[in-house]
């Protein structure tokens, strides 16, 4: 029997005494990445998920008749919202696609009513997801250690990275054969080079869900997308192979995903402060609350790429109070996300804009 969802209250979080010190370390590591890449390119890019593979425009349709525990926040009222979607990989430099990394999906939902999170401009709600079920580090200080490794390899010899990525993919495949998955290896270049349109994406970290606590997921449901699930992309000699494949696929298909919510039902078994713990779906099932649709389109339309990739930022802290990010990792993301976006805006002379 499925337990009742946990009620949100501020005491679901446990604040660590070293969090501000860790945030400063994250800002410093991001600065290393940002300054090196900006000097190389003459143009500032994101400190993580710098390379985009597709920018899509679509709609999110909130389901009608949701039960009270699911009719929360953005999803409390049935209706349709315009959305922008950005497909990416997680490095802070623009790498050839032969260096295989985890996929990311950022979603910006427009015209969302409700009290705003502190510093959240406009009326949008952002969701930032990856194609893995857990975060790579238990706490922000551990994540800082991983980020320092990424910073140390930013702007280093790409040939070495390609070799390392191939070795890591072999290690990852061997671990996968015995049922072991390593988010840390994946983040360093050992991820399978999969087709991003066929992937299922997860928030990995928890959020407030109105009266409750939840994680989020976006899963492909259109047959044209599920046919791509698990497919790998041939990248040899093609630095932008993923972008080319996404562009080719989206020119001929109408994409559809389900937006799903996983309500926390036991704070011990589905912890808020440890995102390396996967919430068991038998105990806390994902439930659909909305559908995302993107009709066939040019996924690398120049005007849309400029508007979304260059002039917008995505942050888990951009949104409404009913979807407040929870846990140490999420608290530590707030200032560095803004810090990174502010650097990009200053260097490029292009303030970011939240669409209205």
Secondary structure, DSSP 4 states (H G I P E B T S, - for coil): -PPPPPBP-GGG----TTHHHHHHHHHHHHHHHHHHHHHHHSS---SSS--EEEEEEEEEEEPSS--TTTS-GGGGS-EEEEEEEEEEES-SS---TTS---EEEEEEE-S--SPBPTT--TT-EEEEEESSSS-S-SSHHHHHHHHHHHHHHTTS-HHHHHHHHHHHHHHHHHHHHTT---HHHIIIIIS--B-GGG--EE--S-EEETTEEEEEEEEE-SHHHHTTTTPBP--TT-TTHHHHHHHHHHTS--EEEEEEEEE---TTTS-SS-TTSPPPTTTS-EEEEEEEEE-S--TT-HHHIIIIIIT----TTSSBGGG-B-SHHHHHHHHHHHHHHHHHHHHHT-------
